[in-house]
Amino acid sequence: MELSVVDFGARLPGWVADEIAGVDRRLGHVEDRMRLAHRLAGRNHREGTGGPFAAVVSDTATGEVLAVGVNLVLASGLSGMHAEMVALCLAQAAAGTWDLGGAGRAPVELAVNWRPCAMCYGAVLWSGVARLVIAGEGDEVEHLTGFDEGPMRPDWKEQLAARGVQVRTDVLREEALATFREYGERTDVVVYNGGGRGRSDARVLQVE
């Protein structure tokens, strides 16, 4: 049997480099790292490269940005290319290791403009990050945008803590909600839930 496709991948769109060109490599305040995530998330959907989501991987001690990611589902045609997945994979590729928390490595933070979905929650567990910083954690993202975030367990933060991952929430929450509202008010976007479920179907879902 011969496989027609033997590799896959995704690349950050060119506008990301333009967006971060004037940004300091070291962002010492968590709010600054979240502001960068918000900027990238807003531009991502306006550029048509994906949904309104972005993530920033940084050194927890210095604030040095190690990688950024935006949602590339539409740009890549790959359902797994959520912002967290992209940022973590780029950080791992740069570090040459799958474990960002391995021996001898400085602790790493992942900042995201909302709580990870069910898939990206798993990625956080196994990436080796030491801290997760999010703008918010409610079901507003589903109601405002129509995306299905999946069945998250109610004790997700406790599960991360049990594995050594600190969680900080509500960092620039209102800025995140403003981006989601902007996206949800658009009539020209694709809500890429699996199985052909679109925006109208997704709005009725609740996060357990």
Buried (B, 14 or more C-beta within 10 A) or exposed (E): EEEEEEEEEBEBBEBBEEBBEEBEEEBEEBBBBBBBBBBBBBBBBBBEBBBBBBBBBBBBEEBBBBBBBBBBBBBBEBEBBBBBBBBBBBBBEEBEEEEBBEEEBEBBBBBBBBBBBBBBBEBBBEBBBBBBBBBBBBBBBBBBBBBBBBEBEEEBBEEBEEEEBBBEBEBBBEBBBBBBEBBBEEEEBEBBBEEEBEBEBBBEBEBE
